[in-house]
Amino acid sequence: MLKFTQDHEWLLVDGDSATIGITQHAQEQLGDLVFVELPKPGRSVNAGAGAAVVESVKAASDVYAPIAGEIVEINQGVVDDPSLVNSDPMGKGWLFKMKIADRSQVEALMDEQAYRALIDNAASA
Amino acid sequence: MSVVVADAQLKRTPLHQLHLDLGARMVPFAGYEMPVQYPNGILKEHLHVRAAAGLFDVSHMGQFEIRSGTARSEDAARSLESIVPMDIVGLAPGRQRYALLTNEDGGVRDDLMIAGLGDRFLIVANAACKDADEVYLRQATCQACTIERLEDRALLALQGPGAEAALARLASDVRSMRFMDVRAIDVMNVACTVSRSGYTGEDGFEISLPASHAEAVARELLKNSDVAMIGLGARDSLRLEAGLCLYGSDLDATTTPVEAGLEWSIQKARRAGGSREGKFPGAQKILHQLANGARRRRVGLRPEGRAPIRHGARLFSDQDAADAIGVVTSGGFGPSVNAPVAMGYVTRAGEPAGGMIYADLRGTRVPLRLSELPFIPTTYKR
């Protein structure tokens, strides 16, 4: 199951854990990333809390935890090479994995169609 | 994240259509709709300027001409000397000088370029300051002096190792210019004022020209495969690597020229013992600091890790110190340095002997090494 947030994160559910990253739209808006800071595995975060930071030449942006839960794994690959988030945001550019605490929080997120509509509306506004 | 929508209130430069045609991302900046980047992105644009040549639209900047309005052409120069601590009387026609409009507290109202054009001076000012500068110039310069704001002029900057060859194709005269020379030169049969200067640390030119011809000249320059259009994003990272101040961040009404490390811009004639000593706003404080030093200084900073330390980050003498010794005023990633770089103000008393200080980054203290400025070797053609 693939879900999206209003803050342009994606979340891919696999059993009782979820992989999280930023969307293609987000990476386009940010531009070339030069630094990624990821949370420590084992840390528990609330839904909507800042979990990671992605930085372009110009600015730093927070990446929020889309759901509550424990950080179980991080992608060292994007720490070593932040440009992976630009070149493959929904693949090799994933950021971290979380253990899902409350499945209803996942259900409440947008599906791909709803997310597309959100971006299209923003673009035509 | 937000999508920027066009704002009817924002002004546009004469190159607006060119920016759109090239796929620029336009953002509001100092009341203008300006290109922050093109599809190549800031990193590639930055590196292109250092390797080849970049063309910048800086038409949002203020351009003024000041004339004496009397038989004595020196009157305009003397009048300018009453508002800047620079030697303007001694500025030869055909030469340009970096200048600071100071206030009564010794702070900086704006930083400028002043070019001697013989019968007049050309002043280039920051976009965000130009309205206030105009009011101030009219009020503070001599009665007979005339100030003209050049609203119908565009300003292009062509920067990088390929800049001379690219511009020389259209105007071969530019080859013989040296850093900070200024000349009236025809480019594509258009009367331009060209200076050999810029804001990137690279050799290059700034071209003041009629707004009506700016797009044609820009498009002609862009036919050269060495030349790419560069946005404000890369302009900022280029000037930061070059250790150049951004007004509003590294310089403002509360920072003096000495604190900012800009003593070099105050010539002998205006210093203590000089032939036209003092008699500019804030002279007492600035001359005192020239003799005795300032309590705080602008410094270059190299963060030890990969994390950029940005504008506003507080600086500390060690990992546990409670009281800040300074603040970062510009910071980001330097694509040519391939590492984060920053500038900030540090009190001299707090500067540690080891050359290492600490910044607060999202609640943790990260080490930065005090560094010489600029961060990259400059390539001005002196």
Interface residues (C-beta under 8 A of the other chain):
Chain A: D7 H8 A26 Q29 L30 G31 D32 V34 F35 E37 V53 E55 S56 V57 K58 A59 A60 S61 A122 A123 A125
Chain B: M1 V3 V5 V36 Q37 G41 I42 L43 K44 H46 G233 A234 D236 S237 R306 A307 P308 R310 G332 F333 P335 P340 R362
